[in-house]
Amino acid sequence: MIETTLYSLSGFLDFIAYFVLAVALMGLFWQIYTWVTPQDEMGLVKENNVAAAVALGGALLGFALPLSGAITHALSLLDCAIWGSIALVVQVLTFLVLRLTLPQLPERIAQRELAAGVLTAAVSIAIGLLNAASMTYW
């Protein structure tokens, strides 16, 4: 029983390393995403703006999906960091392309238009799923 428990815990340091890397990448994504968006997402969320909360939540989920895939398939921490960074760039570009497609998108979210927030979230999650699936080839 002790051997089984020790074997189970043998991956704990790897878990901590990948988890810390994932949290750091999520923090970096948060910083970059909120930097490229013209509205103050957290300020809007604090004002109970559901559209902003949905859009930001969708962006976070859209990044977490491929990041979890990078963790699952990574050969090393460096490999995970590289593919996590690629996922980050894809997700930020997703918002920028969506913003070009719908030029008034940030203003609509700031004005509490739920449709704009839901669309932003849906596109972020959809691209995140495609992003994650594209990382499974190796």
C-alpha positions in Angstrom: 0.0 0.0 0.0 2.8 2.4 0.8 4.5 1.6 -2.5 1.3 2.3 -4.4 0.9 5.6 -2.5 4.5 6.6 -3.2 4.1 5.7 -6.8 0.9 7.8 -7.0 2.7 10.8 -5.5 5.8 10.4 -7.8 4.2 12.7 -10.4 3.4 15.5 -7.8 6.4 17.6 -8.7 5.6 17.4 -12.4 2.0 18.4 -11.5 3.2 21.4 -9.6 5.6 22.4 -12.4 2.9 22.2 -15.2 0.3 23.8 -13.0 2.5 26.8 -12.1 3.4 27.2 -15.8 -0.3 27.0 -16.8 -1.2 29.6 -14.1 1.7 31.9 -15.3 0.5 31.5 -19.0 -3.1 32.2 -17.9 -1.9 35.4 -16.1 0.1 36.4 -19.2 -2.9 35.8 -21.4 -5.1 37.9 -19.0 -2.6 40.8 -19.2 -2.2 40.7 -22.9 -5.9 40.2 -23.7 -7.0 43.0 -21.4 -4.3 45.2 -22.9 -5.5 44.7 -26.5 -9.1 45.2 -25.6 -10.0 48.9 -25.4 -12.5 48.5 -22.6 -11.7 47.8 -18.9 -13.1 44.3 -18.5 -12.7 44.1 -14.8 -14.2 47.5 -14.3 -17.1 46.5 -16.4 -17.5 43.2 -14.6 -17.4 45.1 -11.2 -20.3 47.2 -12.6 -22.2 44.0 -13.2 -21.8 44.2 -16.9 -22.9 40.6 -18.0 -21.8 41.1 -21.6 -18.2 41.9 -20.4 -18.2 39.0 -18.0 -19.4 36.6 -20.7 -16.9 37.9 -23.2 -14.0 37.7 -20.8 -15.0 34.3 -19.4 -15.2 33.0 -23.0 -11.8 34.3 -23.8 -10.3 32.6 -20.7 -12.0 29.3 -21.6 -10.9 29.7 -25.2 -7.3 29.9 -24.0 -7.6 27.3 -21.3 -8.8 24.6 -23.8 -5.7 24.6 -26.0 -3.5 25.2 -22.9 -4.9 22.0 -21.4 -4.1 20.2 -24.6 -0.6 21.6 -24.6 -0.1 20.3 -21.1 -1.6 16.9 -22.0 0.6 16.4 -25.0 3.8 18.2 -24.0 7.1 16.4 -24.1 8.6 18.8 -21.5 7.9 22.0 -19.7 9.6 23.9 -22.6 7.4 22.2 -25.1 4.3 23.1 -23.1 5.5 26.7 -22.8 6.0 26.9 -26.6 2.6 25.5 -27.5 0.9 27.4 -24.7 2.4 30.6 -26.2 1.2 29.6 -29.6 -2.3 29.2 -28.1 -2.0 32.6 -26.5 -1.2 34.3 -29.8 -4.0 32.5 -31.6 -6.5 33.5 -29.0 -5.4 37.2 -28.9 -5.5 37.2 -32.7 -9.0 35.8 -32.5 -10.2 38.8 -30.6 -8.4 41.2 -33.0 -10.0 39.6 -36.1 -13.4 39.6 -34.5 -13.0 43.2 -33.6 -12.1 44.0 -37.3 -15.2 42.0 -38.4 -17.4 43.9 -35.9 -15.8 47.3 -35.5 -18.1 48.5 -32.7 -17.7 45.3 -30.7 -15.9 46.8 -27.6 -18.4 49.6 -27.4 -21.3 47.2 -27.6 -19.8 45.1 -24.8 -19.3 48.3 -22.7 -22.9 49.2 -23.4 -24.0 45.9 -21.9 -25.2 44.4 -25.2 -25.3 40.7 -24.3 -25.3 39.5 -27.9 -21.9 41.0 -28.4 -20.5 39.4 -25.3 -22.0 36.0 -26.1 -20.7 36.1 -29.7 -17.2 37.1 -28.4 -17.3 34.2 -26.0 -18.6 31.7 -28.5 -16.0 32.6 -31.1 -13.2 32.5 -28.5 -14.3 29.0 -27.3 -14.8 27.7 -30.8 -11.3 28.8 -31.9 -10.0 27.5 -28.6 -11.4 24.1 -29.4 -9.9 24.1 -32.9 -6.7 25.4 -31.5 -6.6 22.5 -29.0 -7.5 19.9 -31.6 -4.8 21.2 -33.9 -2.2 20.5 -31.2 -3.0 16.8 -31.0 -1.1 15.7 -34.1 2.1 14.8 -32.3 
